[in-house]
């Protein structure tokens, strides 16, 4: 049974892993008899060939694309008919495909007698140990993330308290302004983030609230940045929590415990360790300090306080990928890049999360994040 992927390399990470190039139009990739084959349009073929890899490049014209175009086929049927011709032309009778394989293409192939089997784990596993190109991209994205985080910290330090909230250079300091500055720094460093999280106050208790509004004179600001490196299409992921003005004792406690939990996780992290086991270790730590967790909550209960999410996740060509470091975890392997993100929250009040990016090595791990954990900013 061969391997078949159809899509573009912008939205299909399984394909970007095999063809490390930004290609916006869908094309066909196949593996059969030890060959790695790409069937693609002329405009992109020279770019793929220039990679200097073992990819065998075939033009669409070899499979009758001109006949289809000149025959007046409906535009919405052209991709699936061409895919059938390519797969049949390559002699593929059966293939393994990822879970996101387009249904229209799959229906057409099956109708033509091609057997398809979905095995997402196969594609997840081949992306676990990062290639040198991917790891370089992750490191680049992480450096951009740290530059953007430093910009937020600097702006918070420069801001001044006022009756309407904190101000910066005579303008109210808002989450929106901070995100604008984050994007500018990321772009200067070759990265971009679709929706960075810069939340404040009670918003910080909601893990993925992207944040809005004016930063108060005494406030907590949670910054979670997960940009993509332009060149490699690889992500980084990092979170820090800052306090401006007077930090509540409860937030100080959260921050101290999150840092201890992060240190605990990093000390344990190594190949062969189960992601679920690591999650349970940190959950037990938080439980010992009186916080609810997924480990202790009642079945069916919606958890909105304490440590209510997974400890982390893999990071690479998507910001959330294998391995999972939650209640249903996966064993770590050397070459994994994972985000470790313990957090504590109280609904309606606020929360703290700290997140580092980590490479799993043969004998332990390497922390890729290089940024301080200080809660209180100077200002």
C-alpha positions in Angstrom: 0.0 0.0 0.0 1.4 3.4 -1.0 1.0 6.8 0.7 -1.1 9.6 -0.8 -1.5 13.2 0.2 -3.5 15.9 -1.6 -3.5 19.6 -0.7 -1.3 22.7 -0.5 1.7 23.1 1.8 0.2 26.2 3.5 -2.7 24.3 5.1 -1.6 20.7 4.9 1.2 20.0 7.4 1.6 16.4 6.3 2.5 17.7 2.9 4.7 20.5 4.0 6.8 17.9 5.9 7.5 16.1 2.7 7.8 19.1 0.4 9.5 21.9 2.5 8.3 24.8 0.3 5.4 27.2 0.4 3.0 26.1 -2.4 -0.5 27.7 -2.3 -2.2 25.5 -4.9 -3.2 21.9 -4.2 -1.2 19.1 -5.7 -0.6 15.4 -5.4 2.2 13.7 -3.5 2.6 9.9 -3.5 5.0 7.3 -2.1 5.2 4.0 -3.9 8.0 1.3 -4.4 10.5 3.5 -2.5 9.8 6.5 -4.7 8.5 9.9 -3.6 6.5 11.5 -6.4 5.0 14.9 -6.9 2.5 15.7 -9.6 2.3 19.5 -9.9 1.8 22.4 -12.3 4.7 23.8 -14.3 4.9 27.0 -12.3 5.8 25.1 -9.1 7.7 22.2 -10.7 11.0 24.1 -11.0 10.8 25.3 -7.4 10.4 21.7 -6.2 13.2 20.5 -8.3 15.4 23.3 -7.0 15.1 21.8 -3.5 17.6 19.2 -4.5 15.8 16.4 -2.7 14.9 12.9 -3.9 11.4 14.1 -5.0 10.5 12.8 -8.4 8.6 15.7 -10.2 5.9 15.1 -12.8 3.9 17.7 -14.7 0.1 17.6 -14.8 0.3 17.5 -18.6 1.7 13.9 -18.3 -1.7 12.8 -16.9 -4.0 14.5 -19.5 -4.6 17.8 -17.8 -4.8 19.5 -21.2 -7.5 17.2 -22.4 -9.5 17.9 -19.3 -9.1 21.7 -19.7 -9.9 21.7 -23.4 -12.8 19.3 -23.0 -14.9 21.8 -21.0 -15.0 19.9 -17.7 -16.8 21.8 -14.9 -14.3 23.6 -12.7 -15.5 21.9 -9.5 -15.0 18.5 -11.0 -11.5 19.1 -12.5 -9.4 18.5 -9.4 -11.0 15.1 -8.6 -10.9 13.9 -12.2 -7.3 15.0 -12.5 -6.4 13.2 -9.2 -7.9 10.0 -10.5 -5.8 10.2 -13.7 -2.7 10.9 -11.7 -3.2 8.1 -9.2 -4.1 5.6 -11.9 -1.2 6.9 -14.1 1.2 6.2 -11.2 -0.2 2.7 -10.9 -1.5 3.2 -7.3 -4.2 0.7 -6.4 -4.3 1.3 -2.7 -2.9 4.1 -0.4 -2.8 5.3 3.1 -4.1 8.9 3.5 -4.2 11.4 6.4 -7.5 12.2 8.2 -7.8 15.6 6.4 -7.7 14.1 2.9 -10.3 15.9 0.8 -13.6 13.9 0.7 -14.4 14.9 -2.9 -11.0 13.5 -4.0 -11.4 10.4 -1.9 -14.9 9.7 -3.3 -13.7 10.0 -6.8 -10.7 7.7 -6.2 -12.8 5.1 -4.5 -15.3 5.2 -7.3 -12.4 4.5 -9.7 -11.5 1.4 -7.7 -8.6 2.9 -5.6 -8.6 1.6 -2.0 -7.9 4.3 0.6 -7.2 3.8 4.3 -7.0 6.6 6.8 -4.1 6.4 9.3 -3.5 9.8 10.9 -1.1 8.2 13.4 1.3 7.3 10.6 1.5 10.9 9.4 1.7 12.2 13.0 4.6 9.9 13.8 6.7 10.8 10.8 6.5 14.4 11.9 7.4 13.8 15.5 11.2 14.0 15.2 11.9 17.3 13.6 14.1 17.6 10.5 17.1 20.0 10.7 15.2 22.4 8.5 12.1 22.3 10.7 14.1 22.7 13.9 15.9 25.7 12.5 12.5 27.2 11.7 11.2 26.5 15.2 14.3 28.2 16.7 13.8 31.2 14.4 10.2 31.5 15.3 11.1 31.3 19.0 13.7 34.1 18.8 11.0 36.2 17.1 8.6 35.3 19.9 11.1 36.4 22.6 11.7 39.7 20.8 8.0 40.3 20.8 7.6 39.3 24.4 10.4 41.7 25.3 8.6 44.5 23.5 5.4 43.9 25.6 7.5 43.9 28.8 9.2 47.1 27.8 5.9 48.8 27.0 4.4 47.8 30.3 7.5 49.1 32.1 7.2 52.4 30.3 3.5 52.8 30.9 2.2 55.0 33.7 -0.8 54.6 36.0 -3.7 57.0 35.5 -7.4 57.6 36.4 -8.6 55.9 33.2 -6.0 53.1 33.2 -2.3 52.9 32.2 -1.0 55.3 29.6 1.9 55.1 27.2 3.2 58.3 25.5 -0.1 60.0 26.2 -2.2 57.2 24.8 -4.2 54.7 26.8 -2.4 51.3 26.9 -4.7 48.6 25.5 -4.5 45.0 24.7 -5.1 46.0 21.1 -2.1 48.4 21.1 0.2 45.7 22.6 -0.9 43.2 20.0 -0.2 45.7 17.3 3.3 46.2 18.6 3.7 42.4 18.9 2.8 41.9 15.3 5.3 44.6 14.2 8.2 42.9 16.0 7.3 39.5 14.7 7.2 40.7 11.1 10.6 42.4 11.5 11.9 39.0 12.7 10.4 36.9 9.9 7.3 35.6 11.7 3.6 36.3 12.0 0.8 35.3 14.4 -2.8 35.0 13.4 -4.3 35.9 16.8 -1.8 36.5 19.6 -3.2 36.4 23.2 -2.7 39.6 25.2 -5.4 39.5 27.9 -5.7 41.4 31.2 -7.6 41.2 34.4 -10.4 38.6 34.6 -9.8 37.8 31.0 -6.6 36.0 32.0 -8.7 33.3 33.7 -10.1 32.2 30.3 -7.2 30.4 28.7 -7.8 31.4 25.1 -9.4 34.8 25.5 -7.4 36.8 23.0 -7.8 39.9 25.2 -9.3 43.4 24.7 -9.6 46.8 26.4 -7.5 49.1 28.5 -4.9 47.9 30.9 -5.8 49.1 34.4 -3.3 50.9 36.6 -3.0 47.8 38.8 -3.5 44.8 36.5 -2.3 41.4 35.4 -1.4 40.8 31.7 -1.1 37.4 30.2 0.8 37.1 26.9 0.7 33.9 24.9 2.4 34.1 21.5 2.5 31.4 18.9 3.9 32.8 15.7 4.8 31.0 12.5 8.2 31.4 10.8 7.7 32.5 7.2 10.5 30.5 5.6 9.9 27.1 7.2 6.2 27.4 8.1 7.1 26.1 11.6 5.7 27.5 14.8 6.9 28.5 18.3 4.8 28.9 21.4 5.5 30.8 24.6 3.5 32.4 27.5 4.5 34.8 30.2 2.3 36.6 32.8 3.1 40.1 34.0 1.8 42.3 36.8 1.7 46.1 36.6 1.2 48.2 39.7 0.3 46.2 42.8 0.1 42.4 42.2 -2.5 40.6 44.3 -1.1 38.0 46.7 -3.2 35.3 45.0 -1.6 36.1 41.6 1.9 36.0 43.3 1.0 32.5 44.6 -0.2 31.3 41.3 3.0 32.5 39.6 5.3 30.9 42.1 3.4 27.6 41.9 3.4 27.7 38.1 7.1 28.2 38.0 7.6 25.3 40.4 5.4 23.1 38.2 7.3 24.1 35.1 10.6 23.2 36.8 9.1 19.9 38.0 8.0 19.0 34.5 11.3 20.0 32.9 13.2 17.9 35.4 11.2 14.8 34.4 11.0 15.4 30.7 12.9 12.7 28.6 12.3 10.2 25.8 10.1 7.3 26.8 8.1 9.3 29.3 4.4 9.3 28.8 2.8 12.6 28.2 -0.1 11.6 30.4 2.2 10.6 33.1 3.9 14.1 33.1 0.4 15.7 33.1 -0.6 13.7 36.1 2.6 14.6 37.9 2.0 18.3 37.6 -1.7 17.8 38.3 -0.8 16.0 41.6 1.5 18.9 42.5 -1.3 21.4 42.0 -3.8 19.2 43.9 -1.4 19.0 46.9 -1.6 22.8 47.0 -5.4 22.8 47.1 -6.3 23.4 43.4 -8.8 21.5 41.4 -7.4 19.6 38.3 -8.6 17.3 35.6 -7.2 14.5 37.8 -9.5 15.3 40.8 -12.6 16.8 39.3 -15.8 14.8 39.2 -16.7 13.0 36.0 -18.8 15.3 33.8 -17.9 18.4 35.8 -16.9 21.5 33.8 -13.7 22.8 35.3 -13.2 26.5 35.1 -10.8 27.0 38.1 -7.4 25.7 39.1 -5.4 23.7 36.5 -8.1 22.9 33.9 -6.2 22.2 30.7 -3.5 19.8 29.5 0.1 20.4 30.5 1.2 20.9 26.9 1.4 19.7 23.3 3.7 19.2 20.4 4.7 22.1 18.3 6.0 22.1 14.7 4.2 22.6 11.4 1.1 23.3 13.4 1.0 25.0 16.8 -0.9 22.0 18.4 0.3 18.6 17.2 1.5 15.3 18.6 2.5 14.4 21.2 -0.4 15.3 23.5 0.6 16.0 27.1 -2.8 15.7 28.7 -4.9 13.1 30.4 -4.8 11.1 27.1 -1.1 11.4 26.5 1.5 10.0 24.1 5.0 8.7 24.9 7.8 11.2 24.1 10.4 10.5 21.6 13.8 12.1 20.9 13.3 15.0 18.4 9.9 16.0 19.7 9.4 19.7 20.3 6.8 20.3 23.0 5.3 23.3 24.8 5.0 22.9 28.6 2.4 25.3 30.0 1.2 24.9 33.6 -1.5 27.4 34.6 -3.7 28.3 37.5 -6.9 30.3 37.2 -9.9 31.6 39.1 -13.0 32.4 37.1 -13.9 36.1 37.3 -10.7 37.0 38.9 -7.7 36.1 36.8 -4.9 33.6 36.2 -1.3 32.9 35.5 0.3 30.7 32.8 4.0 30.1 32.0 5.0 28.3 28.9 8.3 27.2 27.5 9.3 25.4 24.3 11.4 22.3 24.8 13.3 19.9 22.5 13.3 16.3 23.7 16.9 15.0 23.4 18.4 11.5 23.6 19.2 11.9 27.3 16.7 14.5 28.5 15.6 17.9 27.0 16.8 21.3 25.8 14.8 24.3 26.7 14.5 26.4 23.6 13.0 29.4 25.3 15.3 32.0 26.6 13.3 34.6 28.5 13.0 35.5 32.2 9.9 34.6 34.3 9.6 37.8 36.3 6.0 38.6 37.3 6.3 42.2 38.3 7.5 44.7 35.7 9.6 47.7 36.6 7.5 50.8 36.1 
